[in-house]
Amino acid sequence: MRFKAFDPARRSGRLIGVVAALLAVTSLATACGSSEESTTADGKAVLRYQGSAGQVIYPELADALGYYDKVELKWVGDTTSGPQDIQSAATGQTEFGGAFNGAVTKLVAAGAPITSVVGLYGADKQTFTGYFVLDGSPIKSARDLIGKKVGVNTLGAHHEFLTREWLAQQGLTPDEIKQVELIVVPPVNTEQALRQGQIDVGALNAVFRETAVERGGIHPLYTDESLFGTFTYGTYVLRNDFIAKNKDAAADFTQGVARAIRWAQTTPRDEVVAKFKEIINSRGRNENTKLTDYWRSTGIAGAGGQITDKEIQLWIDWLVRNGELEKDKLKATDFYTNEFNPFANGKFPAESGPDGQALGK
């Protein structure tokens, strides 16, 4: 099986083309108005979105928990990646999407009209991505990766950015980092590719990490949690024109997701997994619920997914360092808002439960 190698020059040119096309389509969609937006008979805003097979995303959990008053969700299919999901939101194919913050900041810096409103995922001691090598591998440091292959699930997303950030933190120069070859490998094939020597490092998380570790013979060279500790790495975004025209719906969506995240943060794991399975079984998409057994935590740092400057500034600095954004041209608050999150805007105490009540009551 052959996997796709990363070519920096080709990748850069392709990204510029994608962003240019994205902005053109977005401009056309804006000029044509909001013909795709709709409401229910009782006046709720219909929010189209992409899901994930065999998993429950927090907007779906919010819906199941009854946290929405002014919006109704409409599933239009499953996403292929975070970058694809936020591109769909930016171009008006969906109302919201979610991705790694590095991908979000890159699109916003390029002019995409989206704003992060609430957390999506993160890393902690229970939930993390490990970048694994074989036991006995000669690779023991970042410098040992020069000229080697790292398997990632997609380019322009979490695995690529975290690998580059780790290499930079370990003292490699930009030219040395370019010599670390990124190979696109489907997560289901990553462990096999690593064990067969097709790649030197493999990014593994969730079920793929846990089952691979159970089989033994591998260990992490680095993890995303080891870089920044408990940290929110991704966010949900809304289009700016949607927020402007549908502020009540934007606020309702955000508060619902925030409360769902807080529910998952404060509810025993077994109850969360049981709820996920109930939701999956009730939506009739012929899905397997096995992935939910490997859910360990939200990984999200802030109560209810509230966003902090540092979670965005890190990736702004990354873009500046790589010459993709002019220094001081944009600040973190140009990329996100906590205006609608009840755990950040003063409606609920930051450490309260999903209904604003003190925990344990």
N, C-alpha and C positions, 0 to 999 in steps of 0.2 A: 504494500500500500504506500503510495506517495503522498506527501503532504506539501502544502503550499508554503514556499519560503517568503520571507519578508524582504522586499526591495525598497530601501528608504526613498530613493528618487522617484520610483514609480508610485509608491504610496503617497508621497507628497503631491505629485501631479494629479493623481486620482482624487485625493481629498479636495483639492482646490476645485476640480471640476464638479464634484458632488455638492460642495457648498454653494458654488455659483448656480448650479441647477436648482438646488433647494431654495435659494433666495428668489430666483426667478419665478418658481412655482408659487412660493409664498406670496410674492407681490401680486401675482395674477389672482390668487385666491382672495386676497384682501380686497383687490379692486372689484372683484365680482360680488363682494358682499358675503353674507353668512348663509348661503342657500342650503348648506348641508346641516346647519343647526336646526334642531326641532324641539318641540315640547310635547308632553303627554296631555291627555284630555284634562287633567287636573292642574296643568300649568307647570309641571316639573321639567327642568331642562334635561334633555337626553344627552348623555355623554358617551360617545363611541370610544372604544378602547380595545387594545390587544392584550390577551392573557398569556398564560404559560401552561402548556399541557401537563396535567398531573400535579399542578401546584395551585395554590391560592395566593393571589396578590392582595395587598392590604385594602385597596378600594373594594374588592369583592368581599373581604372580611367585614368591612364597614357596612356594606349593604346587608349582609347576612345578620349582622348584629343590630340592625335597625337604626343606624346612626345618621342616615340622610333624611332630610326633610324636603329639600328643594331640587334634588337631582335624581335621575334614574340612569343606571348603567346599561349600555348596549354593547355586548361582545361582538366584535367583527372578525375575530380570528386570533391566532397566536403569533407573537412576535418572534423574530429570528435572532435578535440581539438588542442590547440597549441602544446603541447608535441608531439602529433602524427604527426602534420604537419612538425615540424623540424626534427623528426626522418625520415620521408619520404625523406626530402632533404638530410639528412646526409647519407642515404643508397643508394642514387642515383635513387630513384623512381620518384623524381621530382627534378627540378633544384633549386627551392627556397621554403622557408617556413617561417612562422612567428609564434612567441610565446612570452609569458611573459619572461622577461629577467632573472628571477630566474631559469626558466626551461632551458633557453639557457646556462647560466653560469654553471649549474649543468652538462649538457651534455658535454660542452667544457672541464670542469675540469676533467671529466671522460675520456677524450681523443677523443671525437667526432670531426671530422675534418670540423668544420663549423666556419664561422665568420659573425658577425652582420654587416650589411652595411648601414641600414637606419631604421628610426623609423617605428613603426607599429600602436601603440595606446598609450593612456595615460589617465590621469585624470585631470580635471579642475573643475571650479565651475558649468559648464553646463553638463559635461560628467564624470560620476563617478560611482563606485559601492558602494552601501550602505549596511551595515550589520545590518539588521533590527530586532527589537524585538517588541512584542505586547505592546500597551499602557497599563500601569498598571503592566507590567512585573516586578518581583523582581530583574531582572538583570539590574544593573545600572553601573557596573564597570567591568574591566577585571577579577578581582578576583571572581566575582559572576559567571563567566563562568566555573569555576572548577567543573567538573562532569556533565557539561551540553553539549548539542548537537548543533553544528553549521552546517547548510546545505550549501554545496559548490557544484559547477557544476562538478568538476573533481579534482582528487588528483594530486599533483605535479605541479600545475599551480597557476595562480594569486590569486584566493580566498584562497587557503591553505596558501601560503606564506605570503600574507598580514595579514591574521588572526594571524599567528605565530609572525610576526613582531610586530603587534600591542600589542599582549600579552607580548612580551619581552620588548617593550618600556614602558609598564605599570608596569613593575617590577616583573612579574611572573618568577619563576625559570624554567629551562628546565624540571624538574620533574613535576612542576605544569602545565606547558603548555601541557605535555603529557596527562594530565587528562582531557583536553578539547577534547571532542569527535567530530571528523569531519565525517559528513555523506554525501555521494554523493547523491544529489537530482537533477534531471533534472530541468533546469531553469523554464520550463513551470509548474512544480509542486511545486516550492519553496514557493510561497505565500500560497497555500493551506496547505502545510505541516506545515508552521509556524502558521497559524490561527487554525489548528486542534491540535496543541500541539505536533506534531510528532518531531519537532525540536524546539530549544529555540531561535536560531538566524538564519536568512536566508539571503544569499547574493543575492541582486537584483540589476540589472542595466538595462539601456535602457528601452524598452517597458515594461518589467516586473516590473521595479521599478516605472515607472510613473503611470501605471494603478493600481498598488497596493496602491500607495500613494493616488491616487484619491478616492479609496474606503475607506480610512481612517483606524484608529485604530492601526497604526504602526508608528514607528519612528526609525531612525538609531541610533545604539549604537556607531558606528564609521563608517568612510568612508575611502576609499583609498586616496581621496583628502585631508582629514584632517591629514593624516600622513605626507605628504611631499609637499602639495600644488600642483601647476601645475607641472606635472612630467611625463616623458615618461616611460611607464612600459614595453613595448614590442618592438621587432625589427624583421625585416626580415633578414634571413640568407642565405648565399650561401655556397656551399661546397668549401673548400680550393683548391682542385684540379681543380674545374671548374674555379675559379678565375685565377689560374696560367695558365691554358690552353686557357682561353677565356677572357682575360683581357678587350678587347674592349666591349664584350657583357656584362660583369659584370659592367663595367662603364656605359654603356648605360642603362641597367636595373636600376641601382641605381639613375642616374640622372633623369630618367623618373619618378620613384616613388617619388623622392624628390620634383620634380616640381609639381606632382599631389597633394602631401600633401600640398605644399605651395599654390596651387590653392584653395584647400579646406579651408585652413587657412585664405585666403584673399578674398574669394568670399561670397556674401550674402547667408545665409543658404537656403533660398527658391530656389536659383539657383542651389546649390549643390544637394539638394534633387531631383529637377527636372531632373538633369543630371543622378543621380543614377537610377531613374525610367526609363529614356530613355535607359540606358545601359541594365538594367534587361529585359525590354520588347523586346529589339533587339536581345538578345542571344538565345531566343527560348527554355528555359528550363522549361516552365510551372510553373513559380514562382509567388508568391504573392509579391507585392511591399510595403505592409503595413509597414514593419519594417523600411523602409527608412523615414517614417514620424516622427520617433522618434530620428532621427539623430540630434544632437545638435551642435557638434563641433568635431574636430579631437582629442582633448584632448592632443595632442602631444606638448611638451614644446618648442623644438627647431625649428627654421625656417627650413622648408623643411625636418624635421625629422633628423637633424644632431644629433649625439649621443655624450653624454658627459661622462667623467670618472665616475661621481657620480652616473649615472644611472646604471652602471655596478658594481662599487665598493661596493655599498650597498649589492648586492647579493653575491659577493665574501666574504665580511665580514660575511654574514649570514652562508655561507658554513664553514668558518673557525670557527665560534662560535659553530657550531653544530658538529665539528670534522670531517667534510667531505672533507676538503681541508687544506693542510699544510700552515701555515701563511707565507706570502711573497713568496710562490712558484710561484704564477701567479699574474700579474698586470692587471689592467683594459684594457689596450691597447692590451693585448693578446687575448681579446675576440671580439674586434670590430675594424673597420676602417672607417674613414670619407674621405678616399682618393678619392672616386668617387662622393661624394656629392657636387654639385656646390655651395651650400650655406655654406659649411664648408671649401672647398679647395681653396677659393679665386676667383673662376670663377664669382660668383654672390655675390653682397653685401648681408650680412646675413639677412637684413630686406627688401630686394627687393621683387618684385612679382615673379610669376613662370617663367617669361622670363628674369629675371635679371634687369628689369626696376624698377625705383622708383615707389612705390605704388601711385596710383592716376593718373598715366600718361598713 
